[in-house]
Amino acid sequence: MLLYSEDTSPWCAAVRAAIYAKGLVIPMAEPPGGFNSDEYLRISVTKTIPCLILDDGSPLPESGVIIAYLDEKFPTRSLMPNDPEGRARVALIQRLAENGIVVPIVQFFHDTRDGVADAVDRAKERLVTGLSRLEPFVAAGGYAAGPAFTRADCVLAPAVFGVAAFSGILGDPQLLARHEKLSAYAGRAAQHPAIAKVLGELQRAMAANQAQIPPGVSAPHP
């Protein structure tokens, strides 16, 4: 197998977190020619990252699908609870984190790149909504869904890091801090070895890509 990944992508960060948490050894590479290249389109079909190339050479895109596949193919160190209620809680937190945090952050960069005038206001509004919806479902201690590290943490931990890193750009440095459970969770999750490794990768990638920050916007300080 081979994972096509890019260190600044929160979608890719979630998959790498799952790989590290499960102790898997899977080679990783950036899309050849960039993810907009014709070469990568031929490989991935969707031209999106991350994309896992399976042993038979077929592509498997979409971060949530990749995480589920790896967790089922390699059941050691499972990232899902055994009970239906626990599995539902993990799936819910994962979905809310994807739609309420990751999507607005990614959309913010598309909007700023495209010169959307109200990009900051739109991103802040979406994140406030997303964080508010997530807050009641996050466990008060331990990890996202309880005492065990799960698929939900693979998505949520890098996502809340993104909120903390870019809230200054959005003119609201206390955006995450106002959501006490999520803010406390961010500190706990950062101590997990898989998340610590992913956050280090994100920080280094962000520092290396400061030149890509839109003109007139301050670089984030995670």
N, C-alpha and C positions, 0 to 999 in steps of 0.2 A: 504493500500500500504506500501511497504518497499523498501528503496533504499539501495542497496549494494554499498558502496563507500569506497574510501581510500584517506586520506588527502593529500598525495603527488602527486596524479594523476591530471594533468591538465584537462583531460577529465571529471573526477569527479567534479573538481572545477567548471567547466562550468554549470553542472547540479545543484549543490548546489547554485550557484549564482542565477539561475533562480528561484529556490524554495524560497530563501530568498527574492528576489525582488518581488515575487508575494505574499509573506506573507503566504505561505503554511506551514502546519504542517505535515511533512512526516517523520516517523521514519527512522533512518539511522543506518547501521551496516557494519562492515568490513566483507568481505567474510569469511565464516566459514572454518577454516583450511588454509586460504590464497587462492588467486584466482587461484592457480595452483592445488588445492586439488580436489580429485574425488567428494567430497561432494558438492563443489561449482559448479562443472561441471554438476552434476545432477540438481542443482537448476537453473543455468543460461543458460545451453545448450551451449553457446558460450565460457564460461570460461573467459569472459572479464568484465572489470569494466568501467563505472558504469553499473548497471543492476537494473531496477525498476521492482519489483514484483507487478503485478496488483491485484486488489481486488479479481479476480477469481483465483489467484495463478499462472497465466502465466507470464513468464519473458519477459521483454522488454529491450533489450540491445541497445547500441549505443547512445552516449551522445546527438547528434543532434536530433535523433528520440525522445528521452525522453523529451528533452526541448520542442519540437513541440507538443508532446502529452499533456504535462502538461499545456502548454499555451492554447491549444484548449479545454481541459477538464475543465479548470478553467479560463474562459475568463476575470474575473475581473483582473484589472491591466495587460492588454494585453501587450505582449512584441513585438508586430508587428504593424507597421503603417497600416492605413486603405487603402491607395492608392497603386496601383500596382507598381508604380515606387519606392515608399518608401520600400515596401516589398522586391522588387528585390535588392535594395541597401543593405538592412540588410542581405539577403541571400548571396549576393556576399561577403560582408566583413566577414561573418561567415565562408564561405568556404575558403577564402584566409587565414584567421587566422588559421584555422584547418590545412590546407595543408602546409602553408608556415612557420608557427611558431611551433604549437603544435607537429606536426609529426617530424620535425627535432630535437626538444628537446628530445622527447621520444626516437627517434632513436639513439641520442647521448648516452643515458644511456645504451641502448642495445649494442651499439658498444663498449663502454668502458668496460662493463661487459664481453664482448666476446673477449676483447683484440685486437680489430681492430686498426692497427697501425696508420692510418690517421684519427681517429675518430674526433679529434678536428678540423682539416682542413675541413673535410666533413661537420660537423655541422655548422661551421662558413660560409662556402660557401652557404649552403642551407638557413640559416637564413638571410644572406645578400640579397639573391634573394627574399625570402619571404617578408621581410620588405619593400624592394623596390617596390614590386608589390602592397602591401597594402597601402603604403603612399598616393598615389593620391586619393584613394577612402574614406579615413577617413575624417570626418568633421573637419573643422578648429576650431570649438567651440562646446561646449556641449558634447554629447556622440559620439559613433562611427559613427552613421549614421545621426546624427542631434540632436535636442534638447531633444528628448525623449530617455530614457533607453530602449534598445531592446535586442533581442536574441544575436545580434552581440556583445554587451558588455559582455554578460555572457561568451563568448568564448575569445574575444580579450583582456579584462582586465587582467585575470589571465595569458594569454599567454605573454603579454608584460612584466608582472612581472617576468616571467621565463627568458626572454631575459636579463633583467637588473640583475637578480640574478646570471646568469651563464656566462655572457659575460666576466667576469674576468678569469674564467676557460678557456675560448676560446682564451684568450690572447688579447682581444679587449674590454676593459672596456667602451669605447665610442660607442659601436655598436648601442645601442638604441638612444643615444644622437644625432648621426649623422642624424637620421630621425626625423626632428623637429616636424612634426605634430603628429607622434606617441608618441614621448617623452612627448610632452605637453598633449596629450590625457591621457597618463598613470597617470599623476598627477591629472587630473580632475576626471578620473574614480575611482581612489582610495578613493575619498571623498564620493562616493555613499555607503550607509550603507551595502548593500548586498555585494559589492565588498570588502569593508573594512573587513567585517567578513570573507570572503573567503581568502583574503590575509593573515589575521591573522592565519587562520588554516594552510595555506601553510607554513608560516614562522615557526610556531611551529613544524610542521611535518618535515620540512627540518632540523631544529636544532636537533630534536630527532633522525634523521636518518643519522647524519654525519658519523657514523661508516660504513655506506654502500658506502660512496664515494670511488671510486677505489684508490688503493695504488698509491702514487706519484702525486695525483691530490688534489689541495687545496680545502677546503670546501668553498662554496659560501657564500657571505655576502650580503643578499638582502637589 
